[in-house]
Amino acid sequence: MTAPPAFPAPHPSPLDLGGRTALVTGAAGGIGRACALRLADAGAKVRAVDRDAGGLEALAEEAHGLAGAVEPHVLDLTDLDAAELAAVGTDVLVNNAGLQLVRPIEEFPPDAFHTVLTVMLEAPFRLIRGALPHMYGQGWGRIVNVSSVHGLRASAYKSAYVAAKHGLEGLSKTAALEGAPHGVTSNCVNPAYVRTPLVERQIADQARTHGIPEERVLSEVLLQDSAVKRLIEPEEVAEAVAYLCGPQASFVTGTSLVLDGGWTAH
């Protein structure tokens, strides 16, 4: 995939999560990996959740030497009971795991639609449900839902993904209203296209669905609506997540932190 030069990783702002336990889903790669490393660097003990055992082991190795630690937790989020149980006792919850399929609605497999909604909406509900009793008990908690510009805008051929992200926005706001009296904040982070394997895997589907060559997908589809003509780096998203976990964001809740390069300014 042809792309503009990568943007330098942001300089991390001070954040102390020493003594805190964080759970990050989809942690083996992309945004989740960057979030896990960022929170571990801030001192958190990170439960890294993913189906990819090898990716989790590599992540744990990479985290050696950081202030905190990464503990691999192999889990398929379609096992909703196990997901809820995994979140028990966490102080910070980052709902990040996602999947994508690009198809017109009339060609979209119903079982794939169900899976996307399960992993990207129902599993976050169960994870929040599992995490809240501990957060409420101690009077502090941070829920960060990695949404998308597609939580605020729709795109053709992404019915399941757009539906899941729109639902996640509503779930996050509800958790914010319920959690406020207990010192728990809940927010979304809304990036446009991020330089991740999930985006890389869309290229062929996008080319076929739009009837254009793969080398034109980046400029004519992925970056068409963005004023800033580059992909976002995972570390930039992780820094936004870190901000929402810090004391300076204690009054920020029920909102969406948009990192879309001007997409929604249209």
HUGIPE-V978144 format. One record per residue. RES is the residue in one letter. SS is DSSP state (~ for helix, > for strand, _ for the rest). Layout:
BEGIN
[[RES | SS] [RES | SS]]
END
This chain:
BEGIN
[[M | _] [T | _] [A | _] [P | _] [P | _] [A | _] [F | _] [P | _] [A | _] [P | _] [H | _] [P | _] [S | _] [P | _] [L | _] [D | _] [L | _] [G | _] [G | _] [R | _] [T | >] [A | >] [L | >] [V | >] [T | >] [G | _] [A | _] [A | _] [G | _] [G | ~] [I | ~] [G | ~] [R | ~] [A | ~] [C | ~] [A | ~] [L | ~] [R | ~] [L | ~] [A | ~] [D | ~] [A | _] [G | _] [A | _] [K | >] [V | >] [R | >] [A | >] [V | >] [D | >] [R | _] [D | _] [A | ~] [G | ~] [G | ~] [L | ~] [E | ~] [A | ~] [L | ~] [A | ~] [E | ~] [E | ~] [A | _] [H | _] [G | _] [L | _] [A | _] [G | _] [A | >] [V | >] [E | >] [P | >] [H | >] [V | >] [L | _] [D | _] [L | _] [T | _] [D | _] [L | ~] [D | ~] [A | ~] [A | ~] [E | ~] [L | ~] [A | ~] [A | _] [V | _] [G | _] [T | _] [D | _] [V | >] [L | >] [V | >] [N | >] [N | _] [A | _] [G | _] [L | _] [Q | _] [L | _] [V | _] [R | _] [P | _] [I | ~] [E | ~] [E | ~] [F | _] [P | _] [P | ~] [D | ~] [A | ~] [F | ~] [H | ~] [T | ~] [V | ~] [L | ~] [T | ~] [V | ~] [M | ~] [L | ~] [E | ~] [A | ~] [P | ~] [F | ~] [R | ~] [L | ~] [I | ~] [R | ~] [G | ~] [A | ~] [L | ~] [P | ~] [H | ~] [M | ~] [Y | ~] [G | ~] [Q | ~] [G | _] [W | _] [G | >] [R | >] [I | >] [V | >] [N | >] [V | >] [S | _] [S | _] [V | ~] [H | ~] [G | ~] [L | _] [R | _] [A | _] [S | _] [A | _] [Y | _] [K | _] [S | ~] [A | ~] [Y | ~] [V | ~] [A | ~] [A | ~] [K | ~] [H | ~] [G | ~] [L | ~] [E | ~] [G | ~] [L | ~] [S | ~] [K | ~] [T | ~] [A | ~] [A | ~] [L | ~] [E | ~] [G | ~] [A | ~] [P | ~] [H | ~] [G | _] [V | >] [T | >] [S | >] [N | >] [C | >] [V | >] [N | >] [P | >] [A | _] [Y | _] [V | >] [R | _] [T | _] [P | ~] [L | ~] [V | ~] [E | ~] [R | _] [Q | ~] [I | ~] [A | ~] [D | ~] [Q | ~] [A | ~] [R | ~] [T | ~] [H | ~] [G | _] [I | _] [P | _] [E | ~] [E | ~] [R | ~] [V | ~] [L | ~] [S | ~] [E | ~] [V | ~] [L | ~] [L | _] [Q | _] [D | _] [S | _] [A | _] [V | _] [K | _] [R | _] [L | _] [I | >] [E | _] [P | ~] [E | ~] [E | ~] [V | ~] [A | ~] [E | ~] [A | ~] [V | ~] [A | ~] [Y | ~] [L | ~] [C | ~] [G | _] [P | ~] [Q | ~] [A | ~] [S | _] [F | _] [V | _] [T | _] [G | _] [T | _] [S | >] [L | >] [V | >] [L | >] [D | _] [G | _] [G | _] [W | ~] [T | ~] [A | ~] [H | _]]
END
